[in-house]
Amino acid sequence: MSLQSRIIKAFRTRYAAAPSFLVRAPGRVNLIGEHTDYNDGFVLPMAIDRAVWIALRPRQDQQVDCFSLDLQTRVHFSLDSFQQGGEDWGEYLKGLAWVMQEAGMDLYGWEGVLAGDVPVGAGLSSSAALEMAIARANGFVSGLEWDPITFALLGQRAESEWVGVQCGIMDQLVSAAGVEGHALLIDCRSLEVEPIPLPEGISVLILDTGTRRGLAESAYNERRVQCEVAAQFFDVPMLRNVTLQQFEAAAHRLDRISRKRAWHVITENERTLLATQAMRVGDAIALGKYMDASHESLRDDFEVSNEALNRMVYSARGHPACLGAKMTGAGFGGCAVALVHETGTESFTTQIVRDYQEQTGSEPKVYICKASKGADVSIIDRDME
C-alpha cells in the first residue's frame, strides 16, 4: 500500500469520513552550496521524490486537528488562540498559522492525517517539507493563491522565530518551487530561481549514514554567528559581498576561526556557480569535481562534517562509477550525496553498503532519487485510495 493510500485510509478511520484533498511537499538534497544560503549566496539543490503528505478536509470552524501517522500523536488547537509548547512537530503547525496570520492572511480550520518518507534529521529537509505541506494546506483550505517565494519566506520565518532554528531560505524555496528533472540555482539574495537540467545518464544517490543531529541544539546557529562576525570585519551585510580578492588582501588580519568560515562561504559560492555552468553543458565530470572540493572545504574550513560522513564520502569515491561525492545539508551527521553513472548504480550501492558496514558496524541506507516538482495539492479520487 502506498503512503498516500495509507494516510487516506487512516483519515477515514479517524474521522469516519473521506478526506477532500491530498497535499504533498518534497524534501530536498543539495548538490552544492552548503551554508551559503544564510549568507545571501548561491545554492544548487533539487527537490526529491520523498515527501510529507497530508490528507485533509476543511472544517467549518477555526480548529486545526492533525494526526501524525508516523509518530501516532495528535495536535489540536484553535486558530483564534494558541501558544508555543506541546508536540515538537506540532510547533510547525502552530508556527505556520502564526506567521501567516501575522502576514494578514485569514485562515480557516482543517483536519488531517500526516505522514512522510523524508528521513528525519538526515539533512534532507524534512522540516522544510513539513512546513511547505502545512503552508499548502493552510493556503488551500483558506482560498489563498499559492506563490512559492511568498510561502517559502513564511516557512523560513516560522522556523526561525517560532521553532528557533536560524535557517536560510534554500530548503523551503526548493520544496515550494522544485521543477521535475531539474536542480534549482537559487540566488538567496534576490530569490531568483533558475531550473538547471540534470546531466543525462547520471543518477543522484543519497547515502544515509544513520547519524543524526538536532539543528537547534547543534553548532549550526554557532556557525551562522561566526559568519556574521566575519561579515562585520569586512564591513558588509553578508559574506556574499566579499570577493576572493578582498578576502585574500585582508585574511591575515582575521582570527583563525573567522578566516576559515569566511573562506568556505566565499569559495563555495564560486564553486556553486561553476558547478551550474558545468550542468548547463552536461559536464557531469566537472560537476563531480566541484562536489568533491565542496566536501573538503566543509570538512576542513567550515568543520561541519563528521567521521561517519567522511567515511561514506571516501567509500563512494572509491567506486569507478562515482563522479563526485560530498556531505549534504547542515552537517554534523545525516547524509552524503553522490553523482553516479546510471550503469554502475547497482554495483555502487552494493559496495557502499558493504564498505560502510565493515568500517562502522552500521548498515547505511541508500536512496536513488529523482528530481521532483515542488509542493502541490490534488483532489482525492478513488484511484488514490
C-alpha positions in Angstrom: 0.0 0.0 0.0 1.4 3.4 -1.0 2.0 6.1 1.6 -0.8 8.2 0.1 -3.3 5.3 0.4 -2.2 4.7 4.0 -2.9 8.2 5.1 -6.2 8.3 3.2 -7.3 5.1 4.9 -6.1 6.4 8.3 -8.2 9.6 7.7 -11.3 7.6 7.0 -10.7 5.5 10.2 -10.0 8.6 12.4 -12.7 10.9 11.1 -15.3 8.5 9.8 -15.4 10.3 6.5 -13.4 10.7 3.3 -10.7 13.4 3.0 -11.1 16.0 0.3 -7.6 16.9 -0.7 -4.1 15.5 -0.6 -1.1 17.8 -0.1 2.4 16.9 -0.9 5.7 18.8 -0.2 9.1 17.3 -1.1 12.3 17.1 0.8 15.5 18.1 -0.9 19.1 17.2 -1.5 21.6 19.9 -2.0 24.1 19.1 -4.8 26.4 22.0 -3.8 26.2 25.3 -1.9 26.3 24.4 1.8 25.9 27.1 4.4 25.8 29.8 1.8 22.1 30.4 1.9 22.0 32.4 5.1 25.0 34.3 3.8 22.9 35.6 0.8 24.8 33.3 -1.5 24.1 30.7 -4.2 22.8 27.1 -3.7 22.0 24.3 -6.1 19.5 21.9 -4.5 16.9 19.6 -6.1 13.5 18.6 -4.7 13.4 14.8 -4.3 10.8 12.1 -4.7 10.4 11.7 -0.9 7.9 14.0 0.7 5.5 14.9 3.5 1.8 14.2 2.7 -1.3 15.4 4.3 -4.8 14.0 3.6 -7.3 16.7 4.8 -10.7 18.3 4.6 -11.8 21.8 5.6 -13.6 22.4 8.8 -16.5 24.9 9.5 -14.7 26.4 12.5 -11.3 27.7 13.5 -10.0 24.4 14.8 -6.9 22.7 13.4 -6.8 18.9 14.1 -3.9 16.9 12.7 -2.7 13.3 13.5 0.8 12.1 12.7 0.7 8.6 11.3 4.4 8.2 11.8 4.5 9.4 15.4 1.0 8.3 16.5 0.3 11.6 18.1 -2.3 14.3 17.7 -2.1 18.1 17.6 -5.2 20.2 18.1 -5.6 23.9 18.6 -7.8 26.9 17.7 -6.6 29.5 15.2 -8.2 32.1 17.5 -5.9 31.3 20.4 -2.8 29.2 20.7 0.7 29.3 22.2 4.0 27.6 22.0 4.5 24.2 23.6 3.4 20.6 23.1 4.4 18.0 20.5 7.5 19.1 18.6 6.1 18.6 15.2 3.0 20.5 16.3 5.1 23.6 16.6 5.4 23.7 12.9 1.6 23.7 12.6 1.3 26.5 15.1 4.3 28.4 13.6 2.9 28.5 10.1 -0.5 29.5 11.5 1.1 32.3 13.5 3.3 33.6 10.7 0.5 33.5 8.1 -1.9 35.4 10.3 0.9 37.9 11.1 1.1 38.5 7.4 -2.6 39.4 7.3 -3.9 36.1 5.9 -7.3 34.9 7.0 -7.0 31.2 7.8 -9.7 28.5 8.1 -9.6 25.3 10.1 -9.0 21.8 8.8 -8.5 18.3 10.0 -6.0 15.9 8.5 -3.6 12.9 8.8 0.0 13.5 8.1 2.9 11.1 7.2 6.2 11.3 5.3 9.1 9.3 3.9 11.8 12.0 4.2 14.2 10.7 6.8 14.2 13.0 9.9 17.4 14.6 10.9 19.3 13.3 7.8 20.0 16.7 6.2 17.2 16.2 3.6 15.0 19.0 4.9 12.2 17.0 6.5 11.3 20.2 8.5 11.0 22.3 5.3 8.9 19.6 3.7 6.6 19.7 6.7 6.4 23.5 6.7 5.5 23.7 3.0 3.0 20.9 3.3 1.3 22.8 6.2 1.6 26.1 4.3 0.0 24.4 1.2 -2.8 23.0 3.4 -3.5 26.3 5.2 -3.5 28.2 2.0 -5.6 25.8 0.0 -8.5 25.5 2.6 -8.4 29.3 3.1 -8.6 30.1 -0.6 -5.2 31.8 -0.8 -3.3 31.9 -4.1 -0.1 29.8 -3.9 3.1 31.8 -4.5 6.2 29.7 -3.9 8.5 32.5 -2.9 6.0 34.1 -0.5 5.2 30.9 1.3 8.8 29.8 1.4 9.6 33.0 3.2 6.8 32.5 5.6 8.1 28.9 6.3 11.6 30.3 6.9 10.2 32.9 9.4 8.2 30.2 11.2 11.2 28.0 11.6 13.4 30.9 12.7 11.1 32.8 15.0 8.7 30.1 16.3 10.7 26.9 16.2 14.0 28.6 17.0 16.3 27.4 14.1 18.0 30.3 12.3 17.8 28.7 8.8 18.4 30.1 5.4 15.8 30.2 2.6 17.1 27.3 0.4 15.1 24.4 1.9 11.7 26.0 1.9 12.1 27.5 -1.5 13.2 24.3 -3.3 10.4 22.4 -1.6 7.9 25.0 -2.7 9.3 25.6 -6.2 11.0 22.4 -7.3 11.0 21.5 -11.0 10.8 17.9 -12.2 14.1 16.7 -13.7 16.0 19.8 -12.6 18.0 21.2 -9.8 17.4 24.8 -8.9 20.0 27.5 -8.9 18.8 29.8 -6.1 20.2 33.3 -5.6 19.4 33.6 -1.9 19.7 37.4 -2.0 17.3 38.2 -4.9 15.4 34.9 -4.6 15.8 34.4 -8.3 15.3 30.8 -9.2 16.7 29.1 -12.4 15.9 25.4 -13.2 19.1 23.6 -14.3 18.7 20.2 -16.1 20.5 17.2 -14.5 23.2 15.6 -16.7 22.0 12.7 -18.8 22.9 9.2 -17.8 23.6 10.2 -14.2 21.9 9.2 -11.0 21.8 11.1 -7.8 22.2 8.9 -4.8 21.6 9.9 -1.2 23.8 7.9 1.3 22.3 8.0 4.8 25.0 7.4 7.5 22.3 6.8 10.2 23.9 9.5 12.4 21.6 12.3 13.4 21.8 15.9 14.7 19.3 18.4 16.1 19.9 21.7 14.4 18.6 23.9 17.2 21.0 22.1 19.7 23.9 21.8 17.3 26.7 24.1 16.2 24.5 25.3 13.3 23.5 28.6 14.9 27.1 29.0 16.1 28.3 28.8 12.5 25.8 31.4 11.5 27.1 33.8 14.2 30.7 33.2 13.1 29.8 34.1 9.5 28.1 37.3 10.8 31.3 38.2 12.7 33.4 37.7 9.6 31.0 39.9 7.6 31.3 42.6 10.2 35.0 42.5 9.9 34.7 43.3 6.1 32.1 45.9 6.9 29.5 44.2 4.6 26.0 43.0 5.4 26.7 39.4 4.3 29.7 37.4 3.2 28.1 37.3 -0.3 29.6 40.8 -0.7 33.2 39.7 -0.2 35.2 38.8 -3.3 38.1 36.4 -3.3 40.5 39.3 -3.9 39.1 41.3 -0.9 39.4 38.2 1.3 43.0 37.4 0.3 44.0 41.0 0.9 42.7 41.1 4.5 42.8 37.4 5.6 45.9 37.8 7.7 44.0 40.3 10.0 41.2 37.8 10.7 41.2 35.4 13.6 41.7 31.8 12.6 38.0 30.7 13.0 36.6 33.7 11.1 39.1 33.2 8.4 38.2 29.5 7.9 34.5 30.2 7.9 34.7 33.1 5.5 37.0 31.2 3.1 34.5 28.4 2.9 31.5 30.6 2.1 33.3 32.7 -0.4 34.8 29.7 -2.3 31.6 27.7 -2.0 29.7 30.4 -3.8 32.3 30.3 -6.6 32.1 26.5 -6.8 28.3 26.6 -7.0 28.3 29.0 -9.9 31.0 26.9 -11.7 29.0 23.7 -11.0 25.9 25.3 -12.5 27.9 26.2 -15.7 29.0 22.6 -15.9 25.5 21.3 -15.6 24.3 23.7 -18.3 26.6 22.0 -20.8 26.0 18.5 -19.4 29.5 18.2 -17.9 29.0 15.7 -15.1 32.7 15.1 -14.6 33.3 18.8 -13.8 30.2 18.8 -11.6 31.6 15.9 -9.6 34.9 17.6 -9.1 33.3 20.7 -7.7 31.2 18.5 -5.3 34.4 16.8 -4.1 36.0 20.2 -3.5 32.9 21.3 -1.6 33.2 18.4 0.8 36.9 19.1 1.6 36.0 22.7 2.5 33.1 21.7 4.6 35.3 19.2 6.4 38.4 21.4 6.9 37.2 25.0 6.8 33.6 25.0 8.0 34.1 22.0 10.1 30.6 20.5 9.9 31.4 17.0 8.7 32.0 14.0 11.0 33.7 10.7 10.8 30.7 8.9 9.5 30.1 11.3 6.7 33.8 11.3 5.8 33.9 7.5 5.7 30.8 7.5 3.5 32.2 10.1 1.1 35.6 8.3 0.7 33.9 5.0 0.2 31.7 6.5 -2.5 34.7 8.0 -4.3 36.4 4.6 -4.4 33.9 3.2 -6.8 34.6 3.7 -10.5 31.1 4.8 -11.4 31.2 7.7 -8.9 31.9 11.1 -10.3 31.8 13.0 -7.1 30.5 12.9 -3.5 30.1 15.2 -0.6 28.1 15.6 2.7 24.8 17.4 2.1 22.8 19.6 4.4 23.8 21.3 7.6 26.2 18.5 8.6 27.2 17.1 12.0 25.6 13.9 10.8 23.0 12.8 8.3 23.6 12.1 4.6 26.1 12.4 1.8 25.2 12.8 -1.9 26.9 11.0 -4.8 26.9 11.6 -8.5 27.0 8.1 -10.2 26.8 6.8 -13.7 23.4 5.1 -14.1 25.0 1.9 -15.5 27.0 1.5 -12.3 24.3 2.3 -9.8 23.6 -1.2 -8.7 27.3 -2.2 -8.1 27.9 1.2 -6.4 25.1 0.6 -4.0 26.2 -2.9 -3.1 29.8 -1.7 -2.5 28.8 1.3 -0.4 26.6 -0.7 1.9 29.3 -3.4 2.3 32.2 -1.0 2.9 30.4 1.3 5.3 29.1 -1.7 7.3 32.6 -3.2 7.6 34.1 0.1 8.7 31.4 1.2 11.2 29.3 -1.8 12.1 26.2 0.1 11.0 24.2 -0.5 7.9 23.6 2.6 5.8 20.5 3.4 3.7 20.9 4.3 0.0 18.2 6.2 -1.8 18.3 6.7 -5.6 16.5 10.0 -6.1 14.7 11.7 -8.9 14.3 15.4 -9.2 10.7 16.2 -8.2 8.3 19.1 -8.6 7.5 21.4 -5.7 4.6 21.4 -3.2 1.2 20.7 -4.7 -2.4 19.8 -3.9 -4.6 17.2 -5.6 -8.3 16.3 -5.2 -8.7 12.8 -3.9 -10.4 10.3 -6.2 -10.9 6.5 -6.0 -7.6 5.9 -7.9 -5.7 7.3 -4.9 -7.3 5.1 -2.3 
